[in-house]
Amino acid sequence: MSILSRRKKHLGNGSKYFYEKPLHIIKGEDVWLIDEKGKRFLDVYNNVAHVGHSNPRVVSAITEQSKTLNTNTRYLHEKIILLAERLAATMEEGLDVAYFCCSGSEANDLAVQLAKAHTKHQGCIVLSNAYHGNTTEIFQLSPEDCPKEQRKDWIKTIPGPRGFIGNESAYIKKLREEAETLASSRHGVACFIADSVFSSDGIYEIPKGFLKKIYQEIRSFGGVVIADEVQSGFGRLGDQMWAYQDDAVVPDIVTMGKPMGNGHPVSALLTHRELIESLDQAYNGNSYFNTFGGNPVSAAAALSVLDIIEEDSLIDQAGQVGDYLKKQLRNTLQNKESVVEIRGKGLFLGIELDDPSKTAKTMEEMMRQGVLVGKTGPTNSVIKLRPSMTFKKEHADLLVEKLNQCL
Ligand SMILES: Cc1ncc(COP(=O)(O)O)c(C=O)c1O
């Protein structure tokens, strides 16, 4: 039986793959993925391999710690504390208490629990095509996947920023209307959760002051703000460690995952001490525990990712290569009939096409040409470019050349 038939037979998610003819990848090397026949693909999509696929420094950190010890956060362990300290040092004062989990979904789930415990409200506001994860609670907060008719009445959505950039007051008015509906119901406003580049809604460079106004509005209803940095964090936008910092705002809770362990499953949230205390009180002093969250091997993986970002100046590099790539994309593709807009920042860029079927076709054709890109947006019309932070100008040139051919 072929691997595809075996997969279809035994995997619950066996019929979902990126391409019509699924790729069988057997090896990763920096920005490259290699299939079972030895064909090499430039990976411009997989942000999990933040410092490059199979980065030897991360592999060695995981291996060394695995050989020594792997336990959990019920014991004292230097690496876990060091990781919390180092993450807190990347954030604003007061965002200095960490909880560790294993996935972005878990971190967001816990963030919403904290928000509800702290505000004693239930209502949440999300973007209308957001994805925040797969737990029962967070699925509700992921309109991209959760069918509208299954959505509970404690969730309200606001659209992506398309059409509102330059007219932020109209956007804030819409947000206020949703918040007022929740506030006048039994739910109240517990939180607003968003990824700071609104990526599932189409990847946007948020104008200065936009997030600040959103945060103020939510806080005026007593709600807390959760910045989901699962995709946008760890320097991807090229000038700050976290995307929310682009707008000089300070969230109440910051969640992170995907790139944090370069493929090792580790995630976290950072928040203020008062929110942690509210949750402890709500749970009668039983604080949250996660068996695998923040174990010493995960901590070693995450610490090595932080080291590599710093030692190799990857945030600056993402900024420079991202600027270069955006310029080359605009120079080469902007006048093509099917290209609506090229946008985004750093190594998180989107190319909106005029027809989602063209986006899907381009993604397939790019794969045949040896370059892997993704798609996103409410109608999946946006080509999503989100490579490893080790992506260089020579890779950008190859990507632009192939996109030029395929489009
Ligand atoms: C913005 C965002 N938040 C949360 C998640 C969920 O993370 P995980 O798949 O690790 O549970 C994702 C996953 O795609 C994401 O993109």
The ligand as an ORCA input file, in Angstrom:
! r2SCAN-3c Opt
* xyz 0 1
  C      -2.198     33.167     14.994
  C      -2.283     31.754     15.479
  N      -2.614     31.516     16.753
  C      -2.698     30.259     17.241
  C      -2.477     29.168     16.449
  C      -2.604     27.780     17.007
  O      -1.349     27.234     17.216
  P      -1.161     25.640     17.313
  O      -1.440     25.055     15.979
  O       0.263     25.492     17.755
  O      -2.105     25.167     18.341
  C      -2.119     29.354     15.116
  C      -1.883     28.199     14.241
  O      -1.875     28.251     13.042
  C      -2.020     30.678     14.617
  O      -1.696     30.915     13.355
*
